[in-house]
Amino acid sequence: MRNTAVDSAGRCYQLIVSADKPFSLWLYSTDIVLTGPSGAAASAPSAGFAFQASAGQNQKFTFAVSGPGHAQ
């Protein structure tokens, strides 16, 4: 992923994927807990989000750091 912006609200990354093919985005961390788009904490230590991109349509996911992770 390419970092496209950094400001006081956080960081933005861009990932280009093939259109019209299933894709899964997996996030993993034992250092932090992520809160997903619904506001619920992502299943620690990893979370997967499946989607299929359509040509000409951007797909946006927003995650926030909600606290320290749990070392294993």
C-alpha positions in Angstrom: 0.0 0.0 0.0 1.1 3.5 -0.7 0.8 6.2 1.9 -1.0 9.1 0.3 -1.6 11.5 3.1 -0.6 12.2 6.8 -2.3 14.8 9.0 -3.6 15.2 12.5 -6.5 12.9 11.8 -4.3 10.0 10.8 -2.8 8.4 7.7 -4.4 7.5 4.3 -3.2 4.6 2.2 -4.1 3.5 -1.3 -4.1 0.0 -2.7 -5.0 -0.7 -6.3 -6.8 -4.0 -6.9 -8.2 -5.7 -10.0 -11.8 -4.8 -10.7 -14.5 -7.5 -10.8 -12.4 -10.1 -8.9 -13.0 -11.0 -5.2 -10.5 -9.5 -2.8 -9.9 -9.8 1.0 -8.2 -7.1 3.0 -6.6 -8.4 6.2 -5.3 -6.3 9.0 -3.1 -7.8 11.7 -1.5 -6.2 14.8 -0.6 -7.4 18.3 0.6 -3.8 19.2 -2.8 -1.9 18.7 -6.5 -2.6 18.7 -8.3 -1.4 15.6 -11.9 -0.1 15.5 -13.6 -0.9 12.2 -16.1 1.1 10.1 -19.0 -0.1 12.3 -17.3 1.3 15.4 -16.7 -2.2 16.8 -13.3 -3.4 17.7 -11.8 -5.7 15.0 -11.3 -9.3 16.1 -7.9 -9.3 17.7 -5.3 -9.7 16.5 -6.6 -9.8 12.9 -9.6 -8.9 10.9 -10.6 -9.6 7.3 -12.9 -7.6 5.1 -14.0 -9.2 1.8 -15.3 -7.1 -1.1 -15.3 -7.0 -4.9 -14.3 -3.8 -6.6 -16.2 -2.5 -9.6 -14.5 -0.6 -12.4 -14.6 3.1 -11.9 -15.7 2.8 -8.2 -13.5 3.6 -5.2 -13.9 1.5 -2.1 -13.1 3.2 1.2 -12.4 1.6 4.6 -11.8 3.6 7.7 -10.1 2.2 10.8 -9.1 3.9 14.0 -6.6 2.9 16.7 -8.7 2.3 19.8 -6.1 1.2 22.3 -3.0 -0.9 23.0 -2.9 -4.5 21.8 -2.4 -7.6 23.9 1.1 -9.1 23.5 1.0 -12.9 22.9 
